[in-house]
Amino acid sequence: MPSSIFVYFTSIFGNQDSQRAILQNGRIGKTGVMILAESLIYDAAKKLWQDSAFQSNFTNLKLANVKHNLSIKHQACEPIDFSNLLRAASIFSLIKDIDAACDMYHEAAFRIAYISAKIWSEKPENFETIIAIILGRIGNFPTVKKQLANDNLDFFISKLTRNLPHSFALETLARYEGNIVQVGSENNKETLALTDFQRKLWCGLDNEKNLLSFSSPTSSGKTFLLQQFITNKAASSPNKFIAIYVVPTRALIAEISHSIRNLIKTKDINDIEVLSVGSDIEQNIPTKVIYVFTQERLLSFLATWGSQNLTFIDYIIIDEAHQISEKVRGTLLHQSLNWLKNSYTVGKFIFCSPVISNPNIFEDLMAMKSSFASENHITRSSPVTQNLLIVESVKSKKDNLRITLHDSSGEKLVLSDALKIDAKRSDDSKSNFLAYCAFNLGKDKRNIIYVDGPDAADDVAKKLIKIINKECNDSEILDASSYISNSIHSEFVLAKALRSRIGIHYGKMPSLVRETVERLFRDEKLEFMICTSTLAQGVNLPVQNLFILDPKIKNPDTNESESIPRASFWNIVGRAGRLYKDFEGNVFLLKQPSKQENWEDLFLNTEKLTAVIPATQNVVLEQHEDLIRHITNPEQDAKKGIEEVASFIYDLSRSKESLNHELSWIKNLSENIIDELKISTDEASHEITLPYTIIKKNVGISPIRQQALYNFLCSQMFLEEWILPRNLASIKDLHKVVSRILHFLDTPTMKPEILEKYTWLYVSPAFDWISGKPLNQMINNHLQYWKKKKKVVSLTPEQTNSCIRDLFDQIENKVRFKLVKYINCYNNVYTEVCIQKKRGDLIEKIPMHLPLFLEVGASNPVQIDLMSIGLSRMTALELSSYIPIDSYNRNIKLLQSKIKTLTERNIAISKICVEEIKRHVF
């Protein structure tokens, strides 16, 4: 069959000598033909790749493509021999995936096919057939579907094969049938066309092994496939089904929940619930449910639902699993996995990571017994094409840019020595150069601009607003801008930026605002999105252009900015071009005029794949002295992540297995370190009388600190004085107890007068947050506090925005993370003291739901359940006023029905909130 492909392609281009040679080879027998043909193909591909004429032609194609993308018309392109390129692509597409160089050849075949289809102005009559065969050969049917088949792939393949020679028709059909899967309910079947990697992944997801770990480029469509698979499994399950989808940040909870709900809706499935808040122990777990949690919510869920109540979990999916290397969240994820491994029955663990070299690390962490079967996969190949463009200012000509294409071979291909930009550049600051390049190189496209943090995002947005100097009249954008002005503050930079078609996106932004900006961008209402490291954490914003300048991230220990890790860089780069969305992306790597960024040595000329090292391993090997000191003497504040690992190590030391066994996955761990860890955990254990079952619930908090809190409460004659207020009638009562909590669990060495003020940083926003106070009121209170603190009558716009961001930070870090963790611990310890003192009357008064209230920002059960089905706090507050709490019976299905009825009645709530309701409920 391979020989017939040579005949077909050479007949198209009229190379009769080649055709005759292949036909002669065909007379030596079928098996011999196959072996000889494969050998000839590989040799031909290798020789072609090394041929200078081909490489020159291929280079011209890539440069012409980027010039086409950037609309650079005044510079002439070198002539391109498309026919010869397609001959080469036809040979490259035949290389089998078992060959080491397969990815390189298939990437070249894809580039040639995709770019030719886009820019070749004199295509031959049978061009579409040629491209379809090449793309089919490399298994890229999603591109065939979008670029050639106008989304009707079945019809296209049927028509294509009717017009092909018989051998080609059979081969194309076989390739197509091998790369499709059927999903959906019996009455609503849908065909998914997959890439080769996705097909392999689907088989791995669907087999009987206990663990699958895989790594692939960000653009490979793995999250899309995971969601398709899990909803399909839930729909086809005849009885109970429980899956837990774990994401690293709360920002991703909303995105993943919405995507899965939308899939369920489009497939007309009615019996699956998607929840992001765990059920109360008094309520039953739904029959079929997909939970979407962060690692913190997962730990809380497992603490609430013990293994005796949660007898079987079908799937645990860890998306962005490489973030197990992050200091705090990575350790919490690791501990939750350990808990699941040892105490729960899980059908399958699935770990999804971008560009890592050791997906087998999760196999090492999770191996439980000899019958535990696992597999892992890596692919470097991306089903989309990305152009890495280095952009720098021409020294002698300030408003000219030098653009170089960094080729996958490592070559630097000069696209333009001095691209003339008509607009004048006002200054060479980082924010202005980012805005200037994005505007002039990204016109009429969707663009993401990566920045280091929220304050930098505001700076770039203000520069871009000034450059654009024009406001849009789109009613949806104006509605969003008006809503943000009213619900946050009129000086909030995003409100003005939207009117210039600019979005701003960072993790601590209110979820409704963040999701609205994402939606407007996906709907192509916005041209620019200014993003922080949320991009590296998996937020899905596919774009045509990505602009990066000197990418930094803050070191959590030193608070100093340093270059982002290589894995994060390639994860961010992967946002330019996405499978099923944009099959090509331009990545502009900017060199600031006043500095000399070295993209080549930092990122481009180094290995893309990096090994993931769990945070636990890093701390044990690199910071074991701090760790050991903290286990036994946690009085002094430790570097970020130390306390979480100390808590984890103590947990491991109390398990059935030895510490040697529990840490055996860490290579090169010396016996001396293990002995020191044993001594320190044993020493700590001798001081602890608090039952281990309580300590185990309080993940990430030092056992010694928990014991100190326990000792304090045991010593109190009037224990009722130290119960957390149930109805939050008095902020002073809350301050009194939280002050003690922070003293024992957070800052044991802080002086009392400083602790008094420090506690208010937690209590003031927490009190308003949990009481359901609207965000604009909370912001106004915070602005008044800042004015008083700075002794000024009014604040500048910059100060106002800093104040708003400060409040966002307090809510996210102090209230929704630290205070949730500490109060949950306090309630657990207080309950144990009540048991010891036989104070059952007090146990009934403990506000066990307070941590949940603090996380979601409400105590009203209607508002909480509205948020559990995916609505934001801002929408839940508006909508809950129409649902009387007295008649509410906590039935999610009835609640959704009630919401639909209310929305159809056109109740007086914000248009942005109505839009969110339609996305999540209808």
N, C-alpha and C positions, 0 to 999 in steps of 0.2 A: 504493500500500500504506500509506503513512503516514496517509492519510485514513481508512482502515478502522480504524486504531488509535484515532483520535479517536472514531469511531462506537462502537467496542467499549467504551471507557472511559466515554464519556458515557452509553451505554445502561445501564451498570452503575449509574451514579449518577443516572440519570433526567434529565439536562439535555437536553431535547428541542430547545430552540432552537439550541444548539451543534451538535447532531447534524444538524439540518436545514440549517444553514449549510454544514457540511462536505460534505454530500451535494450541495448546489447547486454547490459548487466542483468537485465530481467530474465535472461534465458538460462541462468544457472540454478534455478530451483527456488521455491518459495522461501524456505528457511535461509538459504544462502543469500537470497536477495535482501531479506530483512536484516540479517547481520551485516552484510556488506553495505547496505543502504545507510544503516545507523552509523556505521564507521565513516562512510563517505560524508554523511551529513555533518558529523562532528568535526571531521577534518576540514570540510568546506567552511564551516562556521568559524573555526579557529583561524584559517588562512584569511578569510574575509575580514575578520576583526583586526588582524595584523596588517591589512592592506592599507597603505597610506592614502590611496585614492578614495577608498570607502570612508576612512576616518575623516578625511577632508570634506567629503560630501555630507556625511552625518553631522559634522560640525556646522556646516552651512545651514543645514535644516534646523538645528537647534537655535542658532542665532536668528534666523529668519522668523522662527516661531516667537521668540521673545520680542523682537521688533514689532511683530504683528500684535502681540499682546499689549505693548506699550504705545502702539500707534506711532512708532518712529518711522516716518515716511520719507524724510529728506535724505536718509542715508541709504545708498544702493546696497542691495543684498547680492552676494555671490550667487551665480547660477546653481541650481539644484537639479540633479538627475534623479527624479522621483522614481523612475522605472527601476533603476539599479538598486535604489534603497529598498523598494518593495521586494525585489528578488532576494536581497539580503535578509529582510524581515521574514520572508517565507522560510528561509533556511534556519534562521535563529529560532523561529517558532516551533521547529521540529525537535529541538534539543530536549531531552527528557529530564524530568526534575530530579533524577538520581545523580545527574552530572553536577560536579562542584560549581561550574561556571553557569549553571542554568539561570540563576537570577539575573546575571548580567546580560545574557543573551535575550531573555524574555523581556527585560526592561527596555532594551534597545528595540525589540520588535514592537512593543507597545508604543513607544515614542514615535517610531516611524509611521505606524498605522494611524495613530491618533492625530499627529501633526499633519500628515499628508491629507487626511480627510478634512482638516480645518483650513489649510492654506493653499493647497494645490488648486490652481485656477483652471487647469486644462486636464481634468480627470478623464481617463478613458471610459468607455461605455460600461465595461465590466468591473469598474473600480470598487463599487460597493461589495461585490462578491469577493474580491481579493481581500479587502479589509476584514470582512466577516470571517473568512477562513483563518486569517492570521490571528485575530483576536480569539476565535474559537479554539485554535491550536494551543494558545497559552492559557486557556480557561477563563478568559475575562469576559464572561457573558453579560455582566452588568453594564459594561461599556457598549457592547453590541445593542443592548436593550435601549440605552439612552441615546447613543449617538446615531444608530442606524435604524432601529426598529420602531422609533417613536412610541416606546413603552409597550408595544404589542409584540413581544418576542416570539410567542408561539406561532403567530401568523407569519412573521418574518422568516423564521426557520423553515416553516412548511413551504413557503414560496421559494426560498433560497435553494432548498434541496431538490425541488422539482426541476430546477434549471441546471443542476450540477451533473457531471458524469456520475455514473452509478457508484463507483468506488468512493468518490468524494461525498456523495449524498449519504451513504451508509456511515462513513467515518464522522461526518459532521453531526448526524443524528445521534450516533453513539456518544460522541463527546458532550453534546447537549443533554442527552438523557442522564449522563453520569454526573452532571453539575446542577441538577434541579432537585428540589424537594417540595413536597406538598405540605402545606400548613393550613390551619383553620378547622372549623367544625365541619361535620358531615354535610351540612346544608350550605356551607360557604367556604369552599376550598379555594386556595390560592397557591400559585406556583411561584417559588422563589428561585431565581437564577443566581448561582453562586460562582465565585472564583474558585480556583483549585484549592487554595488555602482554606477558604470558608467551607468547602465540601469536606475536606479532611477534618476540619474543626467540628463540623456538624456530626460526623461519624464518631469523633471522640466524645462529644457531648452525649451521644445517644447509646454508647455501649455500656457494658455492665461494670466497668472499672470504677473504683472508689474515688479516684482523683484525676483531674485533668488540669495541667498547667500549660499555658501557651503564651508566647511572646510574638508580637507582630507590630509593624508600623502603625502609628495612630490612624492613618488614613485607610486602613484595611477593612473597615466595616465590622470589626469584631463585636462592638457593643450592640449594633443593630442585630447581628446574628444571635447574640445571647438573649436579647429580649424576644425575638421571634421564637427561639427554642423554648424558653421558659413558659411563655404564654401558650404555646402549642401543647406542651406537656401538661400544663394545668387544665387546658380545655379537654384533652383526651383522657384525663384521669377519671375513672368511673366513681371513685369514692373521695376520701380526703386527700388534700394536697397542700403541703406547706413548703414554700421556698423563701429564703431570706437572701436578699440582694444587698450586699454591703458596699457602701461608697465612702470615700474619705471625708467628705465635707457635707454640711447641711445644704449648701448651694446645689450640690448634685442630687440630693434627695428629691427636690422639686422637679428637676429635669427628668430623672429616670422614672419617677412615679408617673409623671404626665405622659411620657413616651409609652410606658406599658399600658396605662389606662386607654390611651388612644388606640393602641394595637387591639386591645380587647374590644373596644367599641367598633372598630372597623371590621373586625371578624365576627361581629354580632354574637358575642359570648356574654351570657348574663349571670353566670354563677361563680365568677371569680372576683374577690375583693383585693384591692391594692391599698395597703395601709402603711403609713410612715410613723405612726405612734402605736406602741404595743397596747394590747387590750388589758383592762384591769383583770385581776385574778378572779373577781366576781363574775366577769363575763366569759363566755365561751370563746375559744379561738374559732374563727369562721371555718366552715367545711373546706373551702378552697380559698387560699389566701397567698398573696405574694407581699411580703414585708420588704420595705426599702428603708434601711437603717444606716446610720454611721456606726463606727465601732463602739462609740459610747452608748448609743441607743441599743445596740445589740447586747452589750454587757448588762444593761439595765433590764432588758427583756429576759435574758437568761436568769438573772437574779430573781425576777418576779415569777417566771415559769420554770420551776425545777424540772429535772428530767422525768420525774414521776408524772408530771402533767403534760409534758411535751415528749411523748414517747417516740416519735419518729419525725425527722425533717427530711424531705425529699432531696432538696438541693440547697447548698450554701454557695453563693456566687460572690467572689471577692473581685470587684472591678477596681482598676488602678492598683493592683496588688503590690506593685513595686514600692508603694508608699509605706510598706512595712519597715522601710529604712528610716522613716521620719521619726524624730526623737520621742515625741509624746504619743501621737496617734499611732505610730508604728508599734510601739510597745503594747498599747491597749488592744490593737488588732491582734497581735501575737498572743496575748493572754486570752482573748476571747476565743481564738482558734484552739488554744490548748484546753480551754474549758469544754468546748464542743467535742474535741477529740476524746477527752477522758470521761465525760459524763453524759453525753448524748449520742443517740444513734442517728447518723446522717447517711443518706443514700449516696450522695456524691458531693465532693468539694470541687469547685471550679475556680481557678485563679487566672485572671486576665491581666496581662502586663504589656506595656509598650517597650520596644527596643531594649530588652535585657538579655544578657548572655547565659543566664543560669536559671531558667524556669524550674529546673529540678530542685531548687532550694526549698520550694514548698513541699515537695515530695519528702525531703529530709525532715522538715519540721513536723509533718503530719503522719509519717509512717507509724502505725500502731501495732500491727501484728503481721504474722507471716502471710495471712490471707489478704492483706491490704494490697490491692492492685492499682497501679497508677501509670500515667503516661504524660509526656510533655513534648511540646513542639515549638520550634523557632522558625520564623521566616523573616528574611530581610527584605523580601520583594514587596514593593508597593504596587497596588493596582491602579494608581494614579501617577501622574508625572509632576515633579516639582523642579522649579528653576531657582537655583540659589544665586542671587545677584548681589554682588558687593558694590555698594554705592559710596562714592567719596567726592568731596568738593575739589574742583580743580583750583590749585593755589593761585595761579595767575589770573583766573577768571572766576570770580566769586559765584556768579549765578550760572555756572556750568557744572555739570555732574559727570564724573567718569563712572561708567557702569561695566562691571566685569562679570561674566557668567562663569561660576565655578562648576566645572563639569564633574560628573561622577568619577571620571578617571583621574581627577586631581588637577586637570589642566585649567588654566585661566584663559578664558576666551573673551577678548575685548569686544564688548557690544558697542560702546561709544566712548571715544577718548574725551569728548567734551560736548555732552548733550546740553544744548542751550535751553535754559528755562527763562521764559519771558518775564515772570514775576521776580521782583527784587527780594532778596532775603534780608530781613531787618536785623537779625543778629545771629550769632553762631552758638547760642545756648543749646543745650541738649533738647529741651522741650520744643524750641522753635525749629531746629533742624528736623526733628521727627515730624512735626506738623507740616513743614515746608515740603519735605520729600513725599509724604503720604498724599498731600493734596495734588502735587504736580505729577506724580507717577501713578496715582491710583484713581484718577478721574473716571466716573461712570462705572466703577466696579465696587464690589463689597470689600472693604479693607479693615484689617485688624491692626492696631498699633499696640505693641507690648510695652508696658511701663513697669517700674519697680514697685509702685504702691499707689494708694488712693490720692495722696497729695500730688504726686507726679501726673496722675491721670487728669486731675483738675487743671494743672498747669498746661499740659498739651492741649486739652480741650479749649482753653481760653485762647491759646495761640491759633488754633485751627478756626475758631469762630471768627477771629479777626481777619484771617486770610480769606475765608469764604465770603464774609461780609454780605450775607444774604440769608433771609429767613424763608422757609417753605410755607406753603399754605395748605398742607395735607391735614385734613380734619382729625384723623386718628392721632397723628403726631402732636397736634395742638391740644387735643384732649389729654394726652399723656403728660405733656408739659404743664398744662394747667393743674392737673391732678397732683403732680409732684410739688408744684409751687404751694398748693393749698395743704397737702397732707404732710409735707416735710418743712419746706421754708422757701420763701420767694427768692432768696439769695443762693439757693442750692444750685451749684454750677450745672448739674445735669438738666435742670428745668430749662435753662437757656440753651444748652448745647443741643438738645433734641430739636429745637426750632431750626438749627442749621444742619439737621440730619446727622448728628453726632451722638453716639451712645457712649456711656461710661459704665464699666462693669468691674466690680470687685466683690469679694466674698462676704464682707460685713454689711453690705447694702441690704435694706429690707427686701425680703424675697419677692413681694409683688412688684416692686420697682425693678428689681433685677430681671425678673421673668418678662416683664413688659418690654424692657429694652431688648432682651434676647428675641422676643417674638417679632418686634418691629424690624430687627436686623434680619431675621430669617425670611421675613416677608418682603425684604428688599426695599423697605421704607427708609432705612438709614444707610448711608454710604460708609460711615466710619464707626468703628467700635474700638474704644480705648480700654484695654484690658490689663489686669495685673496677673499674678501667678495662678489665678483661677484657671487660666488656660492650661497650665501644666497639670492641674488636678483633675482634668477630664471634662470640663465644661465643653459641650459640643457646639461650636460656632464655626461651621465650615465657611471658608472664604476663598476669594480669588487671589487676594494680595495680603501679605503679612509684612509688617515693618518692625524691625528690631534694632535698637541701638544700645550697646553696652549693657546687656541684660544682667541684672543683679538680683540678689535675694539677701535678706537680712539673716545673719548668723544669730540663732536664738540665744546663744550664750553671751556673745559680745555686743549684740545689737548693731554690729558693723555690717555694711554692705559688702558682699563679695560675689564673684562670678557664679552664676547658676551652675549646678551640676550638669555634666554632659547629657545625661539621660533626660533631664528636664528640658534642656535646649532642644533635643530632637523631638521630644513630645510636643513642645510648642510649635516647632517647625511643621510637624505633621498636621497642624490645623489648616494649612494652606492646601486646598484640594482635598476632597473627601469622596470616597466611593458612594455612589447613588446620588451625589450632589454636584460637585464640580470635579471633573476628572483631571484638572490641571491647576496648579497653584504657583504663584510667584512669591518667593521669600526675599525681601530686600534687607540685606545686612548692611547697616549704615555705619560709616566711619565719621565720627564727629570731627569737624574741621580743626578744632583746638586740641584734639587728642588723636592717638594712634591705636585704635582698636585692632587687635590681631586675630581676626576671625579664623584665619587659616590654621594657626598653631593651636588656638584654644579649642576649636570644634571641628573644622572642616577636614583637616589632614589627619585626624585621629579616628580610631575605631568607633563606629556608631554605638555598637552594643556595649553595655557596661554591666558588671555584675552587681546584683542587688545584695546588700549586706544588711540583714535585719538590725534594727536599732539595739535590740538586746545584745546581739553579738558585739556590736561596736562598743557599747558601754562596758561589757564584761572584759573585753580584750584591751581596750584603750584607756578606760577610766576606772579600772577595778579598784584602785586605792580610794577614790572618792566614793565609789559604790559601797565598798566594805565599811568605810567610815559611816556612811549614811544609814546602813542597815542597823547598826548598834547605837549610833548617836546622831539622830536626825535633827538636833537642835539648830544647827546652822543651815541656812538655805543652800541647797545644792544647785549645780548647773542644771539647765533644763533637761528633763528626761531621766535624771538620776533616780528621783523618788519613784517614778513609775517602774523602772527596772528593779529597784530595791524591793518594791512590793511584789513584783513578779517572781524574783528569786526566792523570796521568803515563801511564796505560794508553792513553788516547785519543791522547796526543801521539805514541805509538809506532806507531799504527795506519797503515794504508795511506793513509787520507784525511788532509787537513789538519785542524788543530785548529779552524779557522774552520768547516769543513764539519761536524765532529763536534758542535760547539756551536751550530750554526745554528738549532736549535729554540728556543734561549733568545732571546726577543724583547728588544730594547733593550740587548743586550750590546755595549758599546763596543769599538771596535778597540783602544783603549788597554789594556783589561783583557786582551784576547786576546793582544796583543803581550807584556804582562808575563808572562802564563802561558807563552807560548812560550819567553821568555828563561829563566824559572825552570826549566822542564822540560828545556830544553837544557843549562842549567848543571848540573842534577842528573845528567843523562845522561852528561856528561863525567866525573863522579866514579865512575860505576858500571861495574864490570867483570863483575858477576854477570849471567849470560845472561838476556835478557828473558823467555825461556820460563819461567824459575824465578820471576821477579818476578810474572809474570802469574798464576801459580798462587796466589800469596799475596795474595788480594784484601783490601783494607782496611788493609794495613800499608805504612808509608812505605818506598819503594824505598831511600832513603838509610839508613834503619835496617837494612834487610835487608843492604845493602852493608857496614855496620859489623859486623854479625854474621859475614858472609862473610870479611871481613878478619881478624877475630879467629880464626876456625877455621883459615883458611889459615896463620896464624902459629904454630899449635900444632905442636910437634914430635911429641908423642904424641897423635895424633888420637883414638885409642881411649879416652882418658880422658874424652872429651866426648861419647861416644855415650849416648843415653838408655837407662837400664836396661830390658832386654827383659822380664824376669820380675818386676820390682818387688820383688826380694828385700830391698832396702835403701832405706828412706825417705831416708837421708842422701845416698845416691848421686843419688836423684831431686832432692833439694833443691839439691845442688851444680849440676846442669845447669840446672834451672829458674831458679835465681838468675841465671845468665848470660843465659838467654833473656829474663827480665824486664828485666835491665839494658839490653840492646840494643834490645828491641822495645817495652817498656812504659814504663819510667821511667829514662831514661839519665842523669838528673842526681841521682838519689837517692843519698844518702850510704850507704856500705857497711854500717854498723851498722844503719841503718834498713832497708835492702834485705834484710838477713838475716832480720829479723822479718817483714817484708812478704811474703817468699817463703813463710814457713810458713802464711800465710793461704790460699795456693794449694795447697801440697803436702800439708798435713795432711788436709783434706777429700778432695783428689784421690786420695790413697793409699788411704784407706778406701773411697771411692766405687768406684774401679776394681777393688778387691779383692773387691767383692761383699758388703761388710759391711752387715748390716741397718741400716735407718735409725735404729731406736731405740738401737742401740749407738753410732752416730755422734753422736746427740743427747746421750746420756749423757756421752760423751767431751767434747763441746763445753760441756756444763753444768759439768763439772769444771774446764775451762779458764777459764770465766767466774768460777767461785767463787774460783779462784786469783788471777785478775786483779783481782777486786774485794775480795779478802782477806776473804771471808765464809764462814761455815760452811754456810749455806743461802741459797737465793734465794726471793724472794717469787713468788707465781703470776704477777704481771705481768712480773717479770724473767725467769722461766722461759720464758714465751711470747715475750718479746723475744729471748731466746737462741735459741729454736727457729727463729724467723723469720730471725734472723741467719745461722744455718746454711743455711736454705733459700736465702737470698740468695747466700751464698758458693758453694753448689753451682751455682746457675743462672748467676750473673754471672761468677764467677772461674773455676770449673772447666769448665762446659759451654759457655761462650761464649769468654772470653778465652784460657784455657789451650788449648782445642781449636784456636783460631786460631793461637796462637803456636807450639804444638808441631808443628802441620802445616807451618808456615813453617820451623821449625828443621830438621825432617826433610828438607824439600826442599833447603834450603841445605846441610845436612851431606852429603846425597847428592852434590850438585854438587862439593863440596870433595873428597870421596872419589874422584870421577871424575878431577878435576884431578890428584890425588896418586896416581892409579892404585892405590887401596886397595879393590879389589873385594871383598876378604875382609870389610871392614867394612860394605859396602853390604848384604850378606846379613843382617847383625845389626841393622840399623836397625828399630826397632819402628814400621813404617809404619801399623799398625792402632791405635796408641795414641790418636790423636784420636777415633776411633770409640769406643774403649773408654771414654774420658773423657766423651763425650757421653751414651752410654747407661747408663754406670755398671756395667760388667761387662767381663770379659775372657774369660769362658767362652763358647765358640761356641754352646752350647745356649741359654744365657741371651740371647745377642745375637739369635739367630734367633727365640726366643720373643717378644722385644720387636719384632722386625721385622714380625711378623704382628699387632701391635696390643696385646699384653699389656704391662702396666706392669712396671717393674723389681721392685716388691714381689712381684707374682705370679710373675714369672719366677724369682726367687730361691727361692721356695717350691717351685715345680713342678720346677725343674731337678734337685732332689735325687732325683727318681724316674726321671730319664733319664740313664743312664750316658754320660759323655762319650766313653769309649773306643769305644763301638759306634755313635756318632752320625756319620752320613755327610753332614750338611748338606743334606738333602732336605726342602724345606718341606712338600710334600704328605704325606710319610711322618710328619713331625713332627706335623702337624695330626691325622693318624689316631691317632698314639700318644697325643696329649693327650686325644682323645675316649675312648680305651680306658681311660686312667688315671682320668678323671673318672667314668666309669661304674662303676669299681671302688670309688668313694667313698674315695679316698685322703685321708689326714689333713692337709688344707690348709684354710685359713680360708674360711668361707662367702663372704666378700666376694670372695676370689680366685676361688672356684668360679663366682660370679655373673659375674665379668669374663670368665672362660674361656667360659662359655656365650654371652655376647654377642659375643665376637670369633671364636670357633672353630666353634661348633655352627651 
